[in-house]
Amino acid sequence: MSHQWTMEDFESIYSRFKSSGLSVMDFCSNECIRPKRFYEWRSKLLRKGGFIPVKVN
């Protein structure tokens, strides 16, 4: 993953996280993302009031 994320990038990441069923720590480990960065972006997303539809298979 590049060093600069956009909100659109994180929305995609967060959608994958939600559908993964993994804990934040496991998901971040699998995606090579620092958990601190994930939590920072999740906070930004929630402040934005972002709703991310999750497709359930």
CHARMM internal coordinates of N, CA and C (Angstrom, degrees):
IC EDIT
DIST 1 N 1 CA 1.4501
DIST 1 CA 1 C 1.5203
ANGL 1 N 1 CA 1 C 108.30
DIST 1 C 2 N 1.3250
ANGL 1 CA 1 C 2 N 116.80
DIHE 1 N 1 CA 1 C 2 N 140.04
DIST 2 N 2 CA 1.4611
ANGL 1 C 2 N 2 CA 120.66
DIHE 1 CA 1 C 2 N 2 CA -178.49
DIST 2 CA 2 C 1.5243
ANGL 2 N 2 CA 2 C 110.49
DIHE 1 C 2 N 2 CA 2 C -66.45
DIST 2 C 3 N 1.3157
ANGL 2 CA 2 C 3 N 115.72
DIHE 2 N 2 CA 2 C 3 N 167.48
DIST 3 N 3 CA 1.4573
ANGL 2 C 3 N 3 CA 120.83
DIHE 2 CA 2 C 3 N 3 CA -177.93
DIST 3 CA 3 C 1.5191
ANGL 3 N 3 CA 3 C 112.43
DIHE 2 C 3 N 3 CA 3 C -76.56
DIST 3 C 4 N 1.3216
ANGL 3 CA 3 C 4 N 118.05
DIHE 3 N 3 CA 3 C 4 N -24.75
DIST 4 N 4 CA 1.4577
ANGL 3 C 4 N 4 CA 121.67
DIHE 3 CA 3 C 4 N 4 CA -179.76
DIST 4 CA 4 C 1.5186
ANGL 4 N 4 CA 4 C 109.95
DIHE 3 C 4 N 4 CA 4 C -108.96
DIST 4 C 5 N 1.3263
ANGL 4 CA 4 C 5 N 116.26
DIHE 4 N 4 CA 4 C 5 N 117.52
DIST 5 N 5 CA 1.4528
ANGL 4 C 5 N 5 CA 120.40
DIHE 4 CA 4 C 5 N 5 CA 176.71
DIST 5 CA 5 C 1.5138
ANGL 5 N 5 CA 5 C 109.14
DIHE 4 C 5 N 5 CA 5 C -100.10
DIST 5 C 6 N 1.3026
ANGL 5 CA 5 C 6 N 115.64
DIHE 5 N 5 CA 5 C 6 N 150.45
DIST 6 N 6 CA 1.4581
ANGL 5 C 6 N 6 CA 121.59
DIHE 5 CA 5 C 6 N 6 CA 168.00
DIST 6 CA 6 C 1.5272
ANGL 6 N 6 CA 6 C 106.34
DIHE 5 C 6 N 6 CA 6 C -103.94
DIST 6 C 7 N 1.3209
ANGL 6 CA 6 C 7 N 115.82
DIHE 6 N 6 CA 6 C 7 N 168.44
DIST 7 N 7 CA 1.4601
ANGL 6 C 7 N 7 CA 118.93
DIHE 6 CA 6 C 7 N 7 CA 177.10
DIST 7 CA 7 C 1.5263
ANGL 7 N 7 CA 7 C 109.57
DIHE 6 C 7 N 7 CA 7 C -61.04
DIST 7 C 8 N 1.3099
ANGL 7 CA 7 C 8 N 116.61
DIHE 7 N 7 CA 7 C 8 N -36.86
DIST 8 N 8 CA 1.4705
ANGL 7 C 8 N 8 CA 120.58
DIHE 7 CA 7 C 8 N 8 CA 178.05
DIST 8 CA 8 C 1.5332
ANGL 8 N 8 CA 8 C 110.88
DIHE 7 C 8 N 8 CA 8 C -62.05
DIST 8 C 9 N 1.3382
ANGL 8 CA 8 C 9 N 116.51
DIHE 8 N 8 CA 8 C 9 N -41.64
DIST 9 N 9 CA 1.4708
ANGL 8 C 9 N 9 CA 120.40
DIHE 8 CA 8 C 9 N 9 CA 176.75
DIST 9 CA 9 C 1.5266
ANGL 9 N 9 CA 9 C 110.46
DIHE 8 C 9 N 9 CA 9 C -58.14
DIST 9 C 10 N 1.3465
ANGL 9 CA 9 C 10 N 115.15
DIHE 9 N 9 CA 9 C 10 N -47.96
DIST 10 N 10 CA 1.4577
ANGL 9 C 10 N 10 CA 117.87
DIHE 9 CA 9 C 10 N 10 CA -176.19
DIST 10 CA 10 C 1.5204
ANGL 10 N 10 CA 10 C 111.75
DIHE 9 C 10 N 10 CA 10 C -69.85
DIST 10 C 11 N 1.3230
ANGL 10 CA 10 C 11 N 117.78
DIHE 10 N 10 CA 10 C 11 N -33.62
DIST 11 N 11 CA 1.4653
ANGL 10 C 11 N 11 CA 119.48
DIHE 10 CA 10 C 11 N 11 CA 176.66
DIST 11 CA 11 C 1.5266
ANGL 11 N 11 CA 11 C 110.39
DIHE 10 C 11 N 11 CA 11 C -58.71
DIST 11 C 12 N 1.3180
ANGL 11 CA 11 C 12 N 116.61
DIHE 11 N 11 CA 11 C 12 N -39.50
DIST 12 N 12 CA 1.4616
ANGL 11 C 12 N 12 CA 121.00
DIHE 11 CA 11 C 12 N 12 CA 177.36
DIST 12 CA 12 C 1.5316
ANGL 12 N 12 CA 12 C 110.88
DIHE 11 C 12 N 12 CA 12 C -66.67
DIST 12 C 13 N 1.3167
ANGL 12 CA 12 C 13 N 116.22
DIHE 12 N 12 CA 12 C 13 N -44.21
DIST 13 N 13 CA 1.4679
ANGL 12 C 13 N 13 CA 121.42
DIHE 12 CA 12 C 13 N 13 CA 178.21
DIST 13 CA 13 C 1.5266
ANGL 13 N 13 CA 13 C 109.96
DIHE 12 C 13 N 13 CA 13 C -61.29
DIST 13 C 14 N 1.3363
ANGL 13 CA 13 C 14 N 115.94
DIHE 13 N 13 CA 13 C 14 N -45.54
DIST 14 N 14 CA 1.4598
ANGL 13 C 14 N 14 CA 120.37
DIHE 13 CA 13 C 14 N 14 CA -177.44
DIST 14 CA 14 C 1.5272
ANGL 14 N 14 CA 14 C 111.35
DIHE 13 C 14 N 14 CA 14 C -65.72
DIST 14 C 15 N 1.3021
ANGL 14 CA 14 C 15 N 116.01
DIHE 14 N 14 CA 14 C 15 N -37.26
DIST 15 N 15 CA 1.4629
ANGL 14 C 15 N 15 CA 120.20
DIHE 14 CA 14 C 15 N 15 CA 176.77
DIST 15 CA 15 C 1.5322
ANGL 15 N 15 CA 15 C 110.44
DIHE 14 C 15 N 15 CA 15 C -62.42
DIST 15 C 16 N 1.3312
ANGL 15 CA 15 C 16 N 116.29
DIHE 15 N 15 CA 15 C 16 N -43.38
DIST 16 N 16 CA 1.4714
ANGL 15 C 16 N 16 CA 120.26
DIHE 15 CA 15 C 16 N 16 CA 177.04
DIST 16 CA 16 C 1.5268
ANGL 16 N 16 CA 16 C 110.79
DIHE 15 C 16 N 16 CA 16 C -62.69
DIST 16 C 17 N 1.3387
ANGL 16 CA 16 C 17 N 115.81
DIHE 16 N 16 CA 16 C 17 N -40.43
DIST 17 N 17 CA 1.4618
ANGL 16 C 17 N 17 CA 120.16
DIHE 16 CA 16 C 17 N 17 CA 178.21
DIST 17 CA 17 C 1.5260
ANGL 17 N 17 CA 17 C 110.43
DIHE 16 C 17 N 17 CA 17 C -60.88
DIST 17 C 18 N 1.3279
ANGL 17 CA 17 C 18 N 117.10
DIHE 17 N 17 CA 17 C 18 N -49.84
DIST 18 N 18 CA 1.4626
ANGL 17 C 18 N 18 CA 120.91
DIHE 17 CA 17 C 18 N 18 CA -176.96
DIST 18 CA 18 C 1.5270
ANGL 18 N 18 CA 18 C 111.90
DIHE 17 C 18 N 18 CA 18 C -60.53
DIST 18 C 19 N 1.3134
ANGL 18 CA 18 C 19 N 116.97
DIHE 18 N 18 CA 18 C 19 N -37.58
DIST 19 N 19 CA 1.4638
ANGL 18 C 19 N 19 CA 119.37
DIHE 18 CA 18 C 19 N 19 CA -178.24
DIST 19 CA 19 C 1.5317
ANGL 19 N 19 CA 19 C 112.57
DIHE 18 C 19 N 19 CA 19 C -84.33
DIST 19 C 20 N 1.3373
ANGL 19 CA 19 C 20 N 116.99
DIHE 19 N 19 CA 19 C 20 N -9.27
DIST 20 N 20 CA 1.4684
ANGL 19 C 20 N 20 CA 120.30
DIHE 19 CA 19 C 20 N 20 CA -176.97
DIST 20 CA 20 C 1.5231
ANGL 20 N 20 CA 20 C 113.31
DIHE 19 C 20 N 20 CA 20 C -75.92
DIST 20 C 21 N 1.3291
ANGL 20 CA 20 C 21 N 116.70
DIHE 20 N 20 CA 20 C 21 N -30.10
DIST 21 N 21 CA 1.4607
ANGL 20 C 21 N 21 CA 119.86
DIHE 20 CA 20 C 21 N 21 CA -175.67
DIST 21 CA 21 C 1.5188
ANGL 21 N 21 CA 21 C 113.38
DIHE 20 C 21 N 21 CA 21 C 77.32
DIST 21 C 22 N 1.3298
ANGL 21 CA 21 C 22 N 116.91
DIHE 21 N 21 CA 21 C 22 N 4.49
DIST 22 N 22 CA 1.4641
ANGL 21 C 22 N 22 CA 121.80
DIHE 21 CA 21 C 22 N 22 CA -178.64
DIST 22 CA 22 C 1.5209
ANGL 22 N 22 CA 22 C 110.88
DIHE 21 C 22 N 22 CA 22 C -89.29
DIST 22 C 23 N 1.3260
ANGL 22 CA 22 C 23 N 115.67
DIHE 22 N 22 CA 22 C 23 N 160.47
DIST 23 N 23 CA 1.4581
ANGL 22 C 23 N 23 CA 120.19
DIHE 22 CA 22 C 23 N 23 CA 170.53
DIST 23 CA 23 C 1.5263
ANGL 23 N 23 CA 23 C 107.75
DIHE 22 C 23 N 23 CA 23 C -71.67
DIST 23 C 24 N 1.3206
ANGL 23 CA 23 C 24 N 116.25
DIHE 23 N 23 CA 23 C 24 N 162.88
DIST 24 N 24 CA 1.4661
ANGL 23 C 24 N 24 CA 120.10
DIHE 23 CA 23 C 24 N 24 CA 177.78
DIST 24 CA 24 C 1.5236
ANGL 24 N 24 CA 24 C 110.02
DIHE 23 C 24 N 24 CA 24 C -57.45
DIST 24 C 25 N 1.3215
ANGL 24 CA 24 C 25 N 116.45
DIHE 24 N 24 CA 24 C 25 N -44.05
DIST 25 N 25 CA 1.4646
ANGL 24 C 25 N 25 CA 119.75
DIHE 24 CA 24 C 25 N 25 CA -177.60
DIST 25 CA 25 C 1.5249
ANGL 25 N 25 CA 25 C 111.69
DIHE 24 C 25 N 25 CA 25 C -62.47
DIST 25 C 26 N 1.3266
ANGL 25 CA 25 C 26 N 117.35
DIHE 25 N 25 CA 25 C 26 N -44.54
DIST 26 N 26 CA 1.4652
ANGL 25 C 26 N 26 CA 120.51
DIHE 25 CA 25 C 26 N 26 CA -179.83
DIST 26 CA 26 C 1.5244
ANGL 26 N 26 CA 26 C 111.17
DIHE 25 C 26 N 26 CA 26 C -67.17
DIST 26 C 27 N 1.3355
ANGL 26 CA 26 C 27 N 116.34
DIHE 26 N 26 CA 26 C 27 N -43.36
DIST 27 N 27 CA 1.4608
ANGL 26 C 27 N 27 CA 120.07
DIHE 26 CA 26 C 27 N 27 CA 179.37
DIST 27 CA 27 C 1.5281
ANGL 27 N 27 CA 27 C 110.34
DIHE 26 C 27 N 27 CA 27 C -61.30
DIST 27 C 28 N 1.3270
ANGL 27 CA 27 C 28 N 116.48
DIHE 27 N 27 CA 27 C 28 N -47.61
DIST 28 N 28 CA 1.4651
ANGL 27 C 28 N 28 CA 120.44
DIHE 27 CA 27 C 28 N 28 CA -178.99
DIST 28 CA 28 C 1.5247
ANGL 28 N 28 CA 28 C 111.12
DIHE 27 C 28 N 28 CA 28 C -62.16
DIST 28 C 29 N 1.3121
ANGL 28 CA 28 C 29 N 116.75
DIHE 28 N 28 CA 28 C 29 N -39.60
DIST 29 N 29 CA 1.4600
ANGL 28 C 29 N 29 CA 120.30
DIHE 28 CA 28 C 29 N 29 CA 177.85
DIST 29 CA 29 C 1.5256
ANGL 29 N 29 CA 29 C 110.49
DIHE 28 C 29 N 29 CA 29 C -62.15
DIST 29 C 30 N 1.3278
ANGL 29 CA 29 C 30 N 116.73
DIHE 29 N 29 CA 29 C 30 N -44.83
DIST 30 N 30 CA 1.4699
ANGL 29 C 30 N 30 CA 121.01
DIHE 29 CA 29 C 30 N 30 CA 179.61
DIST 30 CA 30 C 1.5225
ANGL 30 N 30 CA 30 C 112.64
DIHE 29 C 30 N 30 CA 30 C -64.56
DIST 30 C 31 N 1.3418
ANGL 30 CA 30 C 31 N 116.48
DIHE 30 N 30 CA 30 C 31 N -33.56
DIST 31 N 31 CA 1.4679
ANGL 30 C 31 N 31 CA 121.74
DIHE 30 CA 30 C 31 N 31 CA -175.74
DIST 31 CA 31 C 1.5329
ANGL 31 N 31 CA 31 C 112.75
DIHE 30 C 31 N 31 CA 31 C -95.75
DIST 31 C 32 N 1.3421
ANGL 31 CA 31 C 32 N 116.52
DIHE 31 N 31 CA 31 C 32 N 0.10
DIST 32 N 32 CA 1.4759
ANGL 31 C 32 N 32 CA 121.39
DIHE 31 CA 31 C 32 N 32 CA -177.28
DIST 32 CA 32 C 1.5287
ANGL 32 N 32 CA 32 C 111.12
DIHE 31 C 32 N 32 CA 32 C 57.66
DIST 32 C 33 N 1.3247
ANGL 32 CA 32 C 33 N 115.05
DIHE 32 N 32 CA 32 C 33 N 46.16
DIST 33 N 33 CA 1.4626
ANGL 32 C 33 N 33 CA 122.49
DIHE 32 CA 32 C 33 N 33 CA 178.13
DIST 33 CA 33 C 1.5205
ANGL 33 N 33 CA 33 C 107.31
DIHE 32 C 33 N 33 CA 33 C -115.93
DIST 33 C 34 N 1.3274
ANGL 33 CA 33 C 34 N 116.66
DIHE 33 N 33 CA 33 C 34 N 137.13
DIST 34 N 34 CA 1.4627
ANGL 33 C 34 N 34 CA 119.40
DIHE 33 CA 33 C 34 N 34 CA 174.75
DIST 34 CA 34 C 1.5295
ANGL 34 N 34 CA 34 C 108.64
DIHE 33 C 34 N 34 CA 34 C -71.46
DIST 34 C 35 N 1.3354
ANGL 34 CA 34 C 35 N 118.06
DIHE 34 N 34 CA 34 C 35 N 129.28
DIST 35 N 35 CA 1.4657
ANGL 34 C 35 N 35 CA 119.99
DIHE 34 CA 34 C 35 N 35 CA -179.91
DIST 35 CA 35 C 1.5285
ANGL 35 N 35 CA 35 C 112.79
DIHE 34 C 35 N 35 CA 35 C -54.84
DIST 35 C 36 N 1.3263
ANGL 35 CA 35 C 36 N 117.47
DIHE 35 N 35 CA 35 C 36 N -37.71
DIST 36 N 36 CA 1.4699
ANGL 35 C 36 N 36 CA 120.35
DIHE 35 CA 35 C 36 N 36 CA 179.38
DIST 36 CA 36 C 1.5266
ANGL 36 N 36 CA 36 C 110.63
DIHE 35 C 36 N 36 CA 36 C -58.33
DIST 36 C 37 N 1.3087
ANGL 36 CA 36 C 37 N 116.05
DIHE 36 N 36 CA 36 C 37 N -42.76
DIST 37 N 37 CA 1.4654
ANGL 36 C 37 N 37 CA 120.60
DIHE 36 CA 36 C 37 N 37 CA 179.56
DIST 37 CA 37 C 1.5325
ANGL 37 N 37 CA 37 C 110.57
DIHE 36 C 37 N 37 CA 37 C -65.96
DIST 37 C 38 N 1.3291
ANGL 37 CA 37 C 38 N 116.40
DIHE 37 N 37 CA 37 C 38 N -41.41
DIST 38 N 38 CA 1.4607
ANGL 37 C 38 N 38 CA 120.57
DIHE 37 CA 37 C 38 N 38 CA 177.86
DIST 38 CA 38 C 1.5261
ANGL 38 N 38 CA 38 C 109.96
DIHE 37 C 38 N 38 CA 38 C -58.64
DIST 38 C 39 N 1.3384
ANGL 38 CA 38 C 39 N 117.10
DIHE 38 N 38 CA 38 C 39 N -48.40
DIST 39 N 39 CA 1.4626
ANGL 38 C 39 N 39 CA 120.64
DIHE 38 CA 38 C 39 N 39 CA -178.84
DIST 39 CA 39 C 1.5323
ANGL 39 N 39 CA 39 C 111.62
DIHE 38 C 39 N 39 CA 39 C -64.18
DIST 39 C 40 N 1.3374
ANGL 39 CA 39 C 40 N 117.81
DIHE 39 N 39 CA 39 C 40 N -37.85
DIST 40 N 40 CA 1.4671
ANGL 39 C 40 N 40 CA 120.69
DIHE 39 CA 39 C 40 N 40 CA 177.71
DIST 40 CA 40 C 1.5203
ANGL 40 N 40 CA 40 C 110.64
DIHE 39 C 40 N 40 CA 40 C -61.18
DIST 40 C 41 N 1.3288
ANGL 40 CA 40 C 41 N 115.98
DIHE 40 N 40 CA 40 C 41 N -46.26
DIST 41 N 41 CA 1.4607
ANGL 40 C 41 N 41 CA 119.97
DIHE 40 CA 40 C 41 N 41 CA -179.43
DIST 41 CA 41 C 1.5207
ANGL 41 N 41 CA 41 C 111.58
DIHE 40 C 41 N 41 CA 41 C -69.71
DIST 41 C 42 N 1.3179
ANGL 41 CA 41 C 42 N 117.85
DIHE 41 N 41 CA 41 C 42 N -34.87
DIST 42 N 42 CA 1.4637
ANGL 41 C 42 N 42 CA 120.01
DIHE 41 CA 41 C 42 N 42 CA 177.16
DIST 42 CA 42 C 1.5222
ANGL 42 N 42 CA 42 C 109.80
DIHE 41 C 42 N 42 CA 42 C -63.02
DIST 42 C 43 N 1.3344
ANGL 42 CA 42 C 43 N 116.87
DIHE 42 N 42 CA 42 C 43 N -40.00
DIST 43 N 43 CA 1.4620
ANGL 42 C 43 N 43 CA 120.57
DIHE 42 CA 42 C 43 N 43 CA 176.98
DIST 43 CA 43 C 1.5221
ANGL 43 N 43 CA 43 C 111.12
DIHE 42 C 43 N 43 CA 43 C -62.17
DIST 43 C 44 N 1.3375
ANGL 43 CA 43 C 44 N 116.76
DIHE 43 N 43 CA 43 C 44 N -43.25
DIST 44 N 44 CA 1.4676
ANGL 43 C 44 N 44 CA 120.33
DIHE 43 CA 43 C 44 N 44 CA 177.59
DIST 44 CA 44 C 1.5237
ANGL 44 N 44 CA 44 C 110.44
DIHE 43 C 44 N 44 CA 44 C -60.02
DIST 44 C 45 N 1.3161
ANGL 44 CA 44 C 45 N 115.91
DIHE 44 N 44 CA 44 C 45 N -42.97
DIST 45 N 45 CA 1.4598
ANGL 44 C 45 N 45 CA 120.82
DIHE 44 CA 44 C 45 N 45 CA -178.62
DIST 45 CA 45 C 1.5277
ANGL 45 N 45 CA 45 C 110.48
DIHE 44 C 45 N 45 CA 45 C -63.79
DIST 45 C 46 N 1.3140
ANGL 45 CA 45 C 46 N 117.31
DIHE 45 N 45 CA 45 C 46 N -44.19
DIST 46 N 46 CA 1.4577
ANGL 45 C 46 N 46 CA 120.94
DIHE 45 CA 45 C 46 N 46 CA -179.15
DIST 46 CA 46 C 1.5244
ANGL 46 N 46 CA 46 C 111.20
DIHE 45 C 46 N 46 CA 46 C -67.81
DIST 46 C 47 N 1.3385
ANGL 46 CA 46 C 47 N 117.91
DIHE 46 N 46 CA 46 C 47 N -37.49
DIST 47 N 47 CA 1.4690
ANGL 46 C 47 N 47 CA 121.15
DIHE 46 CA 46 C 47 N 47 CA 176.46
DIST 47 CA 47 C 1.5189
ANGL 47 N 47 CA 47 C 110.56
DIHE 46 C 47 N 47 CA 47 C -63.86
DIST 47 C 48 N 1.3255
ANGL 47 CA 47 C 48 N 116.20
DIHE 47 N 47 CA 47 C 48 N -36.39
DIST 48 N 48 CA 1.4611
ANGL 47 C 48 N 48 CA 121.97
DIHE 47 CA 47 C 48 N 48 CA 179.03
DIST 48 CA 48 C 1.5239
ANGL 48 N 48 CA 48 C 110.38
DIHE 47 C 48 N 48 CA 48 C -67.09
DIST 48 C 49 N 1.3198
ANGL 48 CA 48 C 49 N 115.85
DIHE 48 N 48 CA 48 C 49 N -20.86
DIST 49 N 49 CA 1.4571
ANGL 48 C 49 N 49 CA 119.76
DIHE 48 CA 48 C 49 N 49 CA -176.84
DIST 49 CA 49 C 1.5080
ANGL 49 N 49 CA 49 C 111.34
DIHE 48 C 49 N 49 CA 49 C 81.36
DIST 49 C 50 N 1.3193
ANGL 49 CA 49 C 50 N 114.36
DIHE 49 N 49 CA 49 C 50 N 25.43
DIST 50 N 50 CA 1.4540
ANGL 49 C 50 N 50 CA 119.27
DIHE 49 CA 49 C 50 N 50 CA -176.52
DIST 50 CA 50 C 1.5183
ANGL 50 N 50 CA 50 C 112.58
DIHE 49 C 50 N 50 CA 50 C -69.44
DIST 50 C 51 N 1.2887
ANGL 50 CA 50 C 51 N 114.79
DIHE 50 N 50 CA 50 C 51 N 131.37
DIST 51 N 51 CA 1.4536
ANGL 50 C 51 N 51 CA 121.21
DIHE 50 CA 50 C 51 N 51 CA 172.90
DIST 51 CA 51 C 1.5065
ANGL 51 N 51 CA 51 C 106.54
DIHE 50 C 51 N 51 CA 51 C -107.73
DIST 51 C 52 N 1.3059
ANGL 51 CA 51 C 52 N 115.90
DIHE 51 N 51 CA 51 C 52 N 125.78
DIST 52 N 52 CA 1.4516
ANGL 51 C 52 N 52 CA 119.60
DIHE 51 CA 51 C 52 N 52 CA -178.92
DIST 52 CA 52 C 1.5168
ANGL 52 N 52 CA 52 C 108.33
DIHE 51 C 52 N 52 CA 52 C -115.41
DIST 52 C 53 N 1.3218
ANGL 52 CA 52 C 53 N 116.54
DIHE 52 N 52 CA 52 C 53 N 110.54
DIST 53 N 53 CA 1.4609
ANGL 52 C 53 N 53 CA 117.56
DIHE 52 CA 52 C 53 N 53 CA 177.04
DIST 53 CA 53 C 1.5227
ANGL 53 N 53 CA 53 C 110.32
DIHE 52 C 53 N 53 CA 53 C -67.55
DIST 53 C 54 N 1.3028
ANGL 53 CA 53 C 54 N 115.61
DIHE 53 N 53 CA 53 C 54 N 137.77
DIST 54 N 54 CA 1.4566
ANGL 53 C 54 N 54 CA 120.99
DIHE 53 CA 53 C 54 N 54 CA 178.94
DIST 54 CA 54 C 1.5213
ANGL 54 N 54 CA 54 C 107.70
DIHE 53 C 54 N 54 CA 54 C -113.66
DIST 54 C 55 N 1.3231
ANGL 54 CA 54 C 55 N 115.37
DIHE 54 N 54 CA 54 C 55 N 125.62
DIST 55 N 55 CA 1.4557
ANGL 54 C 55 N 55 CA 120.39
DIHE 54 CA 54 C 55 N 55 CA 179.02
DIST 55 CA 55 C 1.5255
ANGL 55 N 55 CA 55 C 108.59
DIHE 54 C 55 N 55 CA 55 C -83.99
DIST 55 C 56 N 1.3215
ANGL 55 CA 55 C 56 N 116.42
DIHE 55 N 55 CA 55 C 56 N 124.00
DIST 56 N 56 CA 1.4556
ANGL 55 C 56 N 56 CA 121.94
DIHE 55 CA 55 C 56 N 56 CA 179.11
DIST 56 CA 56 C 1.5150
ANGL 56 N 56 CA 56 C 108.11
DIHE 55 C 56 N 56 CA 56 C -100.35
DIST 56 C 57 N 1.3195
ANGL 56 CA 56 C 57 N 115.34
DIHE 56 N 56 CA 56 C 57 N 125.92
DIST 57 N 57 CA 1.4664
ANGL 56 C 57 N 57 CA 119.76
DIHE 56 CA 56 C 57 N 57 CA -179.80
DIST 57 CA 57 C 1.5017
ANGL 57 N 57 CA 57 C 111.17
DIHE 56 C 57 N 57 CA 57 C -87.72
END
COOR INIT
IC SEED 1 N 1 CA 1 C
IC BUILD
